[in-house]
Amino acid sequence: MRTSVEIAKRTPAAVHAGGPDRPPGRYHNLPVATLLPLAVPGIAIAGYVGILAAFWVSFASDASAALSIGVSTVYGLVFFGVPYFMMRTAARHGPSSDRPSLSEFLNGGFETNTGRISGWSALVQVALVPVALAFGTMAIGFIYVWTV
């Protein structure tokens, strides 16, 4: 283990490059967010809601499909509902967490397990798949309804 005197004598380049007990480039003085603003997961949830809505509009006329979509809807409510209620409970019983606003988040950075990324990159990584799947599902549903 290094002493604080040994660490203090390191050059800035050595500190930036990391060392045996610090990954390179992870420790710097730039402010980063560790919590997503509520709008970011909200966009992803809206994508999943769009998928289920496209399924309901397109395929609910068939009884077996409606049953499958109903089960999927219940699973989705549980999947997103449990974390929501856990977050609400933690907010009531724990210290308050200062979530950044969406504009602060997009103009700042976000700390991930592999390093710091921009707020825009984090938004794209969280929202791209569900939003793209929602548009794809809507297109498939439109084609199905149009051809049947």
N, C-alpha and C positions, 0 to 999 in steps of 0.2 A: 504494500500500500504506500502510495506517495504521500509525503507530508505537504502541508499547505505552502511551506517555504519553497519546496521543489516545484510545485505547480505555479507559484507566483513568478519564478525565475524563467519560465518557458516563454519563448518569443510568441508574438501574435500568430505567426504562421504555424507554429507548432500547435497552438491551441486550436486554430481553425482546422488543421489537418487531423486532429484527434489524437488518440493514443490508445494504449491497450485497454484502458477503462472508459474511453469515450469514443463513440462512433464519429466519423468525420462529418463536419458540417452541421451537426445537430444542435450545437450550443452556440448561440449568438445573442445579440442584444435586441433583435427585432421582435416586436410583439406578435404573438401568434394566438389564435383562438384554440381552445380545447373543447369547446361546445359549439354545436351547430345552432344557428338561429332556427326558430320553429318553422320558418318559411321553407327551409331546404328539405327537411323530411316531409313537409306538407306537399311539396311539388311531387315527390316520389309517391306519396300516398294517393294524390290525385291521379297519377298514372295508373295505379292499380285499380282505383275506382273506375277509371275510364275503360279498363279491360273488362271488368265485371259488367259495367253498363252495356258495353258492346255485345257481350255474351247474352245478357238478358234481352236486349232489343232484337238480336239476330236469331237466337236459337231457343227462346223460351216457349215457342208454340208447341214444341214436342215435349211430352210429359217426362220422358226419361232424361232428356237434356235439361229440363227445368229442375228436376231433382238434383242432378249433378251440379248445376250452377248454384242452386240453393245451398248445397253442402259447401261448395267453394266460397260462397258469400259468408257463411258462418265461420269457416276457417279464417277468412280474411279479417272478419271482425275480431276474432280471438287473437290473431297474429298482431294486429295493430292496437287492439284494445288493452291487452295486458301491459305492454310497455307504457301506454298512455296513463293508465291508472297507477302504475308504479312511479312514474314521474310526478304525478299529482300528489301521491302520498309522500314522496321524498321532499317535495317542495314545502309541504305542510310541517314536516317533522325534522327537517335538516336545515343546514345553513342555506341561505339563498344563493343561487348560482346566477352570476351576471352573464346572461347570454348577450352576444353582440347583436346589433341590428343587422338587417340583411345588407345594407349598404356598407357598413363597417366591415362585415365579414367578406364581402366581395372585393373590397379594396385592400384587405389585409391578407393574412396567411392562415394556414391551418396545419397543426402539427399531427402527423400520422406516425405510424409505427416505423416507416421507412424514411422519414424525414419531412421537411416542411414543404408544403405545396401552396399555391395561391388559392384564394377563396373561390375564384371562378373554376379552377380545376377541381376543387372539392365538390362544387355544385354540379358540375358535369358528371363526375364520377358517381354521385349519389342519384342523380335524376335521369341520366341518359337512358338506362336500360328500361325502367318502367314507362317512361314517356314514349320511347320508341316502340315498345311492345303494345302500348295503348293505341298508337296510330296504326300499327300493323294489324292489330285485332279489329279495329274499326274498319280498315280496308277489306279484310277478309269477310267481316260481317256484311259490309255493303255489297260485296260481290256475291255472297251467298243469297242475300235477300233479293238482289237484282235478277239473279239467274233462276231462282225457284219460282 
